[in-house]
Amino acid sequence: MTASNLEDIGEAFFEIERREGLYDWKVGGISVWVLLRSRLFRTITQNANLYDWATAKRFELPADAPLYKGANAAGLLWSAAHGRAKAPVNAGEPDFRNLKGVKAIVVPFATRNAANPLEEKFSQPVIDALGTDALVFGVGMWDKLSNRARLEDFNEMFIQKYGTFASISVRLLLRSRDYKKYQRVVEFIEREVGVSMAPYDVFPRWMLRSFIAERRGYRKLLAATSAKTVYMVNAARMSFQAAAQSLGMKIVEIQSGVFSKYSLQFSWPGSPKVDYLPNEILTWGEYFTAGIEHAADQNIRVIGSTKEFDAVRDANLKRDSNQVVFLTQPLVGNDILRAAIEFARAKPKFKVIVKMHPRNDLEDFKKVIEAAGGAPQNMTLMQSERSSLEVIAESEVAVGAFSTALIEAAGLGTKVAILRLPGWQHLAAMVDGGYASAFDSAEELVANFENLRVAADKYFFYGHRADIASLVRLG
């Protein structure tokens, strides 16, 4: 068979996990499957051509971006962790002379708003609440503009320092039974999905090597602080998390996107005890984790909506009953745009807004519009002129596939229509719960448009906002 959707692929993973006892698979005390699982899932969905990956615009820093020009912050922090901290030589360089004064660690999200790239909206409330008690790491390209010590620089450093040791360790630790187990896993998934797992059809020893080298380096680094808690957005950095937990630190994940049964960082059927995962997850509302089997001993705490969301919800913007917003996103953006064009032509009396995701390419969208014979007069393509939250709050209906913005729409009292495009199963719980309606095509949406309904309890999706400062003090 060939898997045609996310559900088929996810269930193939869950089945082989049961058959092979993958949650308990350890090599030299390392939980191997925890390292491999999400990477293999992403690879098989790519190879299955579930999504149009070419539509996800690759991020690059602007050519005129003001890069940080001081001494390498990762090198400065590493020296400080080994008792060789020095006063900053140049203005703007970080001061790491008081690492023992660090009470908590913060790891932001790599994705930022280009208008304010040094402020990452999910972790910023925690950073503000912790103040000088926090050591904030840099993550991703945007932090090349900051003086934060970037995890990418540390990963490269640790491979240079400990890569040989790690390579030898992997060679000694892996046994024939491990290679055979991995081969059975690959063969089962390839057979069930009907797609090759390449380049991961052979056991990726480099992943184990990287984990060992990075865990060793981060353990030395984090041990130089007095931190008891690590706050992370998108907590999928297993080597960092393993190092922190080995020192008795608590990992708290700050939500940044959708959790679903097929989000393999969060969903663990049977709720086993799983190494390296966050000890606690701070979520926006009950909806996000309801009904999903997460790892044992993992505390879920609802902290309510973000400041940005609350501001729009409290504004009580006037809703236009004749306005419909289509929310595009990477991977299925072109398909959503085509549906918007078809809908706009079928509903000429409606004002149709296509709100572009930052990672969708305008030139690609122009080509889609041209191929469709031009844009209908009642359709507007909108980039960053206004926030998606404002546009959603003013619209009668929000349409998309599996974007977090559709959950935001439910939380703002906007009717939600889901197009059954690849990946829509991430929001299947909205349909199953009666909070949204799903359609196979724009034509079907048009035919059933009058039957769309508003979700009953807006606060089920985004709860009342918690006092982050109090939460941080509680740990």
N, C-alpha and C positions, 0 to 999 in steps of 0.2 A: 504493500500500500504506500501511498504518498500522503503525508499529512498536509492538509490544506489550511489549517488554522492553528492558532496558538494553543487551543485546548488540547488538540491531538499531541502536540509536542510536549506540553506540560505533563499530560497523563503518562506519556512514555517515560519521562524522567521519574515520575513518582513510582511507576511500576518496577523499574530496574532498581530503584533505591530499596524497595521492599525485598526484591528477589536476592539482591547481593548484600543486604545489610550495610549499605554504604555510609550510613550515619556513624557506624562504629569502626569504620576502616581507618586504621592508624599506621603510620610508618615512622618509626623512631619517636613515638609519642605525638606525632603531628597528625591532626585530623585532615586527611588528604581531601576528602570529598568537599569539605567546606571551602577549600581553596579553588577547587576545579568547577564546582557546580554552576555558578552564574556565568563564568567564561564559556563553558561548553554550551549552555543554553543560548547565549547570544550567538555563538558560532553557528549552531544548527539552524536558528531562525534566519540568519544571514544566508546560509547556503540553501535554505529552502525558498529563498526569494519571497519571503512572506511580506516584506516591505520593500519600498523603493528607496534604498539607502542613498542613492545619488541625490535625492531631494533634500537631504539633511546638509545644509551649508556648513562647510568646515570653518571653524573659528580661527581667525588670525588677528593679531593685534594690529591696530592702525599703524601705518608707516611712520606717522609723526608722534606716536605714543611716547610720553616722557618716561623712559625706562629708569629704574633705580640704578644709580651709578656708583654707589659706595662699595665697600668690601663685601664679598659674598656673605650674606647673612647666615647661611647654613654653616659655613666654615667658622664664623664668629661664635655661633651657638655651640658648635661642637668643641671648640677650644675652651669655651666657658664651662662646659660640662666636665671638662678634664682639669679644671682649676686654673686655667690660663686666661681668664677674662680680663679684658682691657677696656679702658675708657674709649668711647668713640673717637676716632681720629678726625672724621669729616662730618659735617652737619648732615643730619638725616640718617646716620648709621644707628642701628639698634644698640641698646645698652643691656648686656646680659650679665652684669656683675652681681645681680641678686637673685640667682635661680632658686635658692632655698626659700625665697619669699613668694615663689609661685605656688598658689593654692589650687589652681585648676588649669586645664589645657583646653583650648578651643581650636577645632579644625573646621573652617568654613567650607562652603560649597564652591566648586570651581566656576560655576556659571554665575555671571554677574550682569547687572544692568550697565550697559556701555556709558550711560550718562553719569553714573556714579560707581565706577568699578571697584573702588576700595571698600565700599560698604556692601556687605553680603546680607540680604534682608532676613534670611532665616536665622543666622547666628548672631546678628547685630544686637538684638535685645539682651542676649546672654553676655556678649562682650561688654555692653554698656553696664549691665548689672554687676559684673565682676570687677570692672575697672582695672586697677594695677595689680590685682591678685591673679590675673589671667596671663598666660603665655599663649599668644595667638600665632598659629603656624600659617604659612602661605600655602596656597593650593592653586595649581593651574596657571595658565598664561597671564591672567590679569594681575596676579601677584608679582609679576616681573616689574610692575610699576611701584610696588611697595617695598618696604625694608623688612618684610617678614621672611623668616627662614622657610623656604619652600620644601615640601615633602619630596617633590620630584628631584631636587638637588641632593637631598639626603639619600634617596634610593640609589642614585648614581654613585654617591660617595661610598655607601655600604657595600655595593657590589665590588667596587675597586678594593676596599679594605678586606672584605670577608668572602669574596666570591670564590676564591680558590678553596678555602676551607669548606664552604658550602657545597661546592661541586664534588669534592672528595666525600663529604658526608652523604650526599645523595646517592652516589655510586655504592657506598658501603651499606646504606640503609635499605635500599630497594631490593626486594627479593623476586624470584621468578613468579611466586604466587601473586605479587602485586601487579606485575606486567600482565599476567593472565587475567586477573580480575578486571583490570582496565580494558583489556581487549574484549572481554565479554560485555562490558558496559557499552563500549563503542558499537560493537556488532548489533546489540539489541536495539539501540537507539536508531542506528542507520537503517536497520530492517523495518522498524516500526514507522519511521518518518519517511523512508525512501530517499534519503539525502546523505551525502558523505559528510563526515565530521572533520574532514581535512581543514586545516593542517593539524588538528588535534586527534587524528586517528591513531597516532602513536603517543605513548605516555609523555606529557610535556615536563620533562625533568627540570627544565629551566624555572618552572613555577615554584617547585619545591626549593630549588637553589635560591631563588630570590627571597622566598619566605624566610629561610634560615638566615641568610645574610642580613636582611632588613630587620628581622626580629632581634638579632644580636645587637645591631647598631642602635635601634630605638630603645632597647632596654637600658643601654648605657646612657643614652641621652635623657630619658625620662627619669631615671634614678637620681639624676642630679637636682631634680626639683622636689618640692614638698607636696606636689599635686596628689589629690585623692580622687578627683573626678575629671573625666575627659568628655567634653561636649563636642559631638561630631555631626555634621550634616552629611547625609549619604554615607553611613558607616559601613563601608565595604573594603577598608584597608586592613586586611586580616593580619598582616605582619605587625603593623602599628598597634592594633587592638590586642593582639596576643602579647606583645611586649608590655603594654600598659596593665593588662589583667594579671600578668605574672608578677607584677609589683604590687598587686592588691588594689589597683585603681578601678573605679567603676566607669563603664562606658555608657554614656547617655546619647542616644541618637535624636537629633532634631529633625522632624519631618520636613521634606522638601518636595514630595510628589506623591503619586498614587501608590498605595499598597493594594495588592490583590492576590488571589490564589496563585496567579502565575507570575508574581513578583518573587523570584527565587531567593532574594536576600531576606525576605520576611516570611514566606510561606514554607512551613515544614510539617507535612502531614504526619499525624500521630503525635505531634508536639514532643519530639525527643529533646534531650539535653544536647546542645550544640556548642562546641568550643568557638571562641573568638567573637561571637555575636554580641551586639549591645546588650547590656544588662537591663536597660530601660529605654523605652521609646516615648518621646513626647509627641503627641498627635494633635491635630486641629479639632477633631470631633470623633464621636463614637463610630460613625459610618466607616471610617477608614480601616478599622481592624475587626469590625463585627463579623463573626462567622468564619474568620480565617484561622487556621491552626498555625500558631507561631511556636517558636521554640519554648521549651519548658524553662521555668525560672526567669522568664523575661517579663518585666513589669511594663504595662502599658498605662501611660498617664495622659489624660486629655488636658491640654493647656489652652484650648480654644483658638480663636482666629488670630491671624497676624494683625499688626497695627494697620497695615495697608487695607486689609479686608474690612476691618472694623470701621475705618473711616468712610468707606463707600457704603457699607450697610447702614451706618448711622445717618448718612446724608439723606436717605429716603428720596433718591433721585426719581423724577417723574418718569413713569414707564410709558413707552409708546407702543400701543397695542398693534400697530402696523409695522413694527421693526423686528427683523430677524437677523441674528448675527451668526455667521459661520466661523468657527474657530479652527484655524489650520494648525498644523504641527509638523515636525519633521517626519519623514518616512511615508506619510499618507497625505501630505499637503496638496499635491496636485489633484488627487481624487476628491478631496473635500472641495477644492475650488471648482472642479467640473460639476459637482453636485449643486453647488451654490449657483452656478450659471444656469443650470437646468431649472432649479427651483425659481430663480428670479424671473425667468421667461414664462413659467407657468403661473406665477403670482405677480403680475405686473403692478398691482395696486400696493404691494408691500415694498418697504424700503429694506433692501438686503445689504448688509455690511459683511465683507470678508475681512476678518481681523487676522492679520498675518502674524505668525510666530517669528521671533527674531532669526531663527535658523532656517526659515524658508527663504528662497532666493527670488527677488523681485523679477529678475530677467526670466527665470523659469516660468513664473506665473504669467508674465506677459505672453510667452509662447503658447501657454495653455489657452489663454483668452483669445489669442489670434487664431489658433487652430479651431476654436469653437465658433468662429465667425464674429468675434468681437464681444465686448461686455454689454449686457442689457443696460438700458438707461437707468433702471432702478437699482443697479448694483454698484457699490462703492468698495474699492480696495483700500484698506487702511493699514498702515504700518505702525509707527510709534507716535502718531499725532495725539492719541489719547490712550489711557490705560485700558486693558481688556476688561478689568473689573467695572469700570464706569460704563463701558459700552454694553456689557452684559446686564448690568442693573437697569439700564434704560430700555432694554429689549424685551419683547414679549416671549421670544423663544431663542434658545441657544442650540446650535447644531454642531456636532463634531464626531470624533471617533472614540478616543480614549484619553483625551486631555484632562489634566487636573482642573482646567478652567470650566469643564462641564459640571464638576462637583461644586465648584465655586458658584456656578449658576444656580444650582439647586439650593445652595445656602443663601442666595440672594432673592429667592422666590421667583426665579425665571423658569419657565417651562424648558425641559431638556429633551432633545431628540438626538438619538445616537445612530450613526450610520454604521452598518455592520461591515466595516472595512477591516483589514488585518489588524489584530490587536485589540479589537473592540471588547474582547472577553475580559480585559482588565476592568471594565465597568459593567460587567454582566450583573453584578450585585445591585446596581441601580435599577436595572430593568426587572430583575427578579423581585426586588422589594417594592416595585410599583412607583419608584421615584422618577423614572424616565421611560420613554418608549423607544424601541429600536426598529430600524427599517433597513431593508436590503438595498434600497435605491432612493434617489431623489423623487422619482415618480411615485413610489409608495408613500413617501413622506407627504407629498402634495395631497394624495388621496385621503390621508388620515390626519391631516393637519388640524382639523377642528376638534379632534379627540384628545389632543395633548393636554396634560394636566400639571398642576403645580405640586411639588412635593409637600407633604403635610407639615412636617416639622423642620423648619430651616436650621434650627440649632443642633439637629442631629448631625449635620455635616460640618458645621463650624460652630463650636460651642462658645460660651462667653469667655472672653479673654482673661487669662490668669495673670496674676502679679508675678512677672518673671523674676524680679529681684527677690521676692520671698521664696520662690521655688528654688532659686540658686543657693540661697542661704541654707535651705533645708538639705541641699545636696541631692 
